[in-house]
Amino acid sequence: MTIKAFNASDIENMPQRVRANFINSLSGFKSGNLIGTTDKHGIDNLAVVSSVFHVGAHPPLLGMIMRPHSVPRDTLQNIKDSGEYTINHICTDLVEKAHHTSARFDSDVSEFEPLGLSPQMSEQVKAPYVLEAQIKLGMQVQDIQVLAINQTELVIGQVVEVILNETWVSQDGYVDIESAQSVAVSGLDSYHTTSRLGRFSYAKPNENLHHLDIKTGKARENS
């Protein structure tokens, strides 16, 4: 195995596409989602996004980084115009179709139709869910900030509706996204299934890590 240290100059001198793949891979596994929006003419839009992250639980807030609005960005513009959008987990059955939403469809074309996906409407949000998705979140915009460092835009939305199989929600509120077959994304185009190692109890300073069972997350008896 050969270890190499990439310095700032090495990264800067990479070809643009190589650098994009390299840097996007470094943050590790990310959630894979389809963002559903509707434009001011009533045309639905779908876009694959891997930048959704937790902001807070009370109120329930999720953040999402969108690329700079220097060229037309249908999803971002629709979010700004309507103030609402949906987040739909990409499951294993949707991977190929979900990735293809990154193709440059014309603004007057709804990605739902050419990809064979079905919009699902709700009274809670005026944006389409993906019927075929297993976990779906209805979102209302709370804040949008332009990051001065690179002009990307941070969208913060509040969760106003969650649609999923209730058997995936445990008594302590944990949502078993693995049972929903939600996939993870690495880099720009690599999709992954997951395998849980274990859930761990609330960490305590005096806990002996050598006696934790990685499969259950519970302390083992001394042998």
C-alpha positions as CSV (number, residue, x, y, z in Angstrom):
1,M,0.0,0.0,0.0
2,T,1.4,3.4,-1.0
3,I,0.5,6.4,1.1
4,K,0.4,9.8,-0.6
5,A,-0.1,13.2,1.0
6,F,-2.0,15.6,-1.3
7,N,-1.1,19.2,-0.6
8,A,-3.1,22.3,-1.5
9,S,-1.1,22.7,-4.7
10,D,-1.7,19.1,-5.8
11,I,-5.4,19.6,-5.3
12,E,-5.5,23.0,-7.1
13,N,-3.7,21.5,-10.1
14,M,-6.0,18.6,-10.6
15,P,-8.2,18.7,-13.7
16,Q,-11.6,20.2,-12.8
17,R,-13.6,17.0,-12.9
18,V,-11.0,15.0,-11.1
19,R,-10.8,17.6,-8.3
20,A,-14.7,17.6,-8.1
21,N,-14.7,13.8,-7.7
22,F,-11.8,13.8,-5.3
23,I,-13.2,16.5,-2.9
24,N,-16.8,15.2,-3.0
25,S,-15.5,11.8,-2.0
26,L,-13.6,13.0,1.1
27,S,-16.7,13.8,3.2
28,G,-17.6,10.2,3.3
29,F,-21.1,8.7,3.0
30,K,-24.0,11.1,2.6
31,S,-27.8,10.6,2.3
32,G,-29.2,10.3,-1.1
33,N,-32.4,12.2,-1.7
34,L,-34.7,13.4,-4.5
35,I,-35.9,16.9,-4.0
36,G,-39.4,17.6,-5.3
37,T,-40.6,21.1,-6.3
38,T,-43.2,22.8,-8.5
39,D,-42.5,25.9,-10.5
40,K,-44.8,28.9,-10.9
41,H,-46.3,27.4,-14.0
42,G,-47.3,24.2,-12.2
43,I,-44.5,22.0,-13.7
44,D,-43.0,19.5,-11.3
45,N,-39.3,19.1,-10.9
46,L,-37.1,16.4,-9.4
47,A,-33.4,16.7,-8.6
48,V,-30.9,14.3,-6.9
49,V,-29.2,15.9,-3.9
50,S,-26.7,14.5,-1.4
51,S,-26.2,17.5,0.8
52,V,-29.1,17.2,3.3
53,F,-28.2,17.4,6.9
54,H,-29.7,17.8,10.4
55,V,-29.9,21.4,11.8
56,G,-32.2,21.0,14.9
57,A,-35.0,18.8,16.3
58,H,-37.2,21.5,18.0
59,P,-38.2,23.0,15.7
60,P,-37.4,20.1,13.3
61,L,-35.0,21.7,10.8
62,L,-32.9,20.2,8.0
63,G,-30.3,22.1,5.9
64,M,-29.4,21.6,2.3
65,I,-26.5,23.1,0.3
66,M,-27.3,24.1,-3.3
67,R,-24.8,24.9,-6.0
68,P,-24.4,28.6,-6.9
69,H,-27.3,30.2,-8.8
70,S,-24.9,31.6,-11.5
71,V,-26.7,29.4,-14.0
72,P,-30.4,28.4,-14.0
73,R,-31.1,26.0,-11.1
74,D,-34.7,24.9,-11.4
75,T,-34.9,23.3,-8.0
76,L,-33.5,26.2,-6.1
77,Q,-35.6,28.8,-8.0
78,N,-38.7,26.7,-7.4
79,I,-37.9,26.6,-3.7
80,K,-37.4,30.4,-3.6
81,D,-40.6,31.0,-5.5
82,S,-42.9,28.6,-3.6
83,G,-41.2,28.3,-0.2
84,E,-42.0,24.5,-0.1
85,Y,-40.3,21.3,-1.3
86,T,-40.1,17.6,-0.5
87,I,-37.2,15.4,0.5
88,N,-37.6,11.8,-0.7
89,H,-35.1,9.1,0.4
90,I,-33.6,7.2,-2.6
91,C,-34.2,3.5,-2.0
92,T,-32.4,0.7,-3.8
93,D,-35.2,0.3,-6.4
94,L,-34.9,4.0,-7.3
95,V,-31.1,4.5,-7.7
96,E,-30.8,4.5,-11.5
97,K,-33.9,6.7,-12.0
98,A,-32.8,9.0,-9.2
99,H,-29.3,9.5,-10.6
100,H,-30.8,10.3,-14.1
101,T,-32.6,13.3,-12.7
102,S,-29.1,15.0,-12.8
103,A,-29.5,15.1,-16.6
104,R,-30.2,18.5,-18.1
105,F,-33.8,18.3,-18.8
106,D,-35.5,21.4,-20.2
107,S,-37.2,23.6,-17.6
108,D,-40.6,22.8,-19.1
109,V,-40.2,19.0,-18.7
110,S,-41.1,17.3,-15.5
111,E,-38.5,14.6,-14.6
112,F,-41.3,12.4,-13.3
113,E,-42.6,11.6,-16.8
114,P,-39.5,10.5,-18.7
115,L,-38.2,8.6,-15.7
116,G,-41.5,6.7,-15.1
117,L,-42.0,8.1,-11.5
118,S,-45.3,9.2,-10.0
119,P,-45.9,12.5,-8.2
120,Q,-47.8,12.2,-4.9
121,M,-49.6,15.3,-3.6
122,S,-50.5,16.2,0.0
123,E,-52.5,18.8,1.7
124,Q,-49.5,19.8,3.8
125,V,-47.2,21.0,1.1
126,K,-47.6,22.3,-2.4
127,A,-44.8,20.3,-3.8
128,P,-44.8,16.7,-5.2
129,Y,-43.6,13.7,-3.2
130,V,-42.2,10.7,-5.1
131,L,-44.8,8.0,-4.8
132,E,-42.3,5.2,-5.1
133,A,-40.0,6.5,-2.3
134,Q,-40.2,4.8,1.1
135,I,-39.5,7.8,3.3
136,K,-40.9,11.3,2.4
137,L,-40.5,14.6,4.1
138,G,-42.6,17.7,3.5
139,M,-40.6,20.9,4.0
140,Q,-41.3,24.6,4.4
141,V,-38.4,27.1,3.9
142,Q,-37.3,29.0,7.0
143,D,-34.1,30.6,5.8
144,I,-31.9,30.8,2.7
145,Q,-28.4,32.2,3.0
146,V,-25.7,32.7,0.3
147,L,-22.3,31.6,1.6
148,A,-19.9,34.3,0.7
149,I,-16.9,32.0,0.4
150,N,-18.2,30.3,-2.8
151,Q,-21.7,31.5,-3.4
152,T,-23.4,28.2,-2.7
153,E,-26.8,28.6,-1.0
154,L,-27.8,27.1,2.3
155,V,-31.5,26.3,2.4
156,I,-32.9,25.6,5.9
157,G,-36.4,24.1,5.9
158,Q,-38.8,22.9,8.6
159,V,-40.2,19.4,8.5
160,V,-44.0,19.7,8.4
161,E,-44.9,16.2,7.3
162,V,-43.3,12.8,7.4
163,I,-44.7,9.8,5.4
164,L,-43.3,6.3,6.1
165,N,-44.1,2.9,7.3
166,E,-44.8,3.3,11.0
167,T,-43.2,-0.1,11.8
168,W,-39.8,1.5,11.0
169,V,-40.2,3.9,13.9
170,S,-39.1,2.4,17.2
171,Q,-40.5,3.4,20.6
172,D,-37.6,5.8,21.3
173,G,-38.2,7.6,18.0
174,Y,-35.4,6.0,16.0
175,V,-36.2,5.6,12.3
176,D,-34.8,2.4,10.8
177,I,-33.8,3.8,7.4
178,E,-32.0,0.5,6.6
179,S,-35.3,-1.4,6.6
180,A,-36.6,1.3,4.2
181,Q,-33.6,0.4,2.0
182,S,-32.5,4.0,1.9
183,V,-29.1,4.3,0.1
184,A,-26.0,6.3,0.8
185,V,-24.0,8.3,-1.7
186,S,-20.2,8.8,-1.9
187,G,-18.6,11.2,-4.3
188,L,-20.8,12.4,-7.1
189,D,-22.1,9.1,-8.6
190,S,-21.5,6.1,-6.3
191,Y,-24.5,4.6,-4.5
192,H,-24.3,2.2,-1.5
193,T,-26.5,0.0,0.6
194,T,-25.7,-0.1,4.3
195,S,-25.2,-2.7,7.1
196,R,-25.8,-1.6,10.6
197,L,-23.1,-2.5,13.1
198,G,-25.2,-1.7,16.2
199,R,-27.0,1.0,18.2
200,F,-25.2,2.2,21.3
201,S,-26.6,3.4,24.6
202,Y,-26.0,6.9,26.0
203,A,-22.2,7.2,26.4
204,K,-20.8,7.6,29.9
205,P,-17.3,8.7,30.8
206,N,-16.5,5.7,33.0
207,E,-17.8,3.1,30.5
208,N,-15.3,0.4,29.5
209,L,-15.2,0.4,25.8
210,H,-13.4,-3.0,25.6
211,H,-16.6,-4.6,27.0
212,L,-19.0,-3.2,24.5
213,D,-20.6,-5.5,22.0
214,I,-20.4,-3.9,18.6
215,K,-23.5,-5.8,17.4
216,T,-25.8,-4.7,20.2
217,G,-24.1,-1.6,21.5
218,K,-24.6,-3.0,25.0
219,A,-22.0,-3.8,27.7
220,R,-20.9,-7.5,27.8
221,E,-20.3,-9.4,31.1
222,N,-16.7,-9.9,32.0
223,S,-15.6,-13.4,31.0
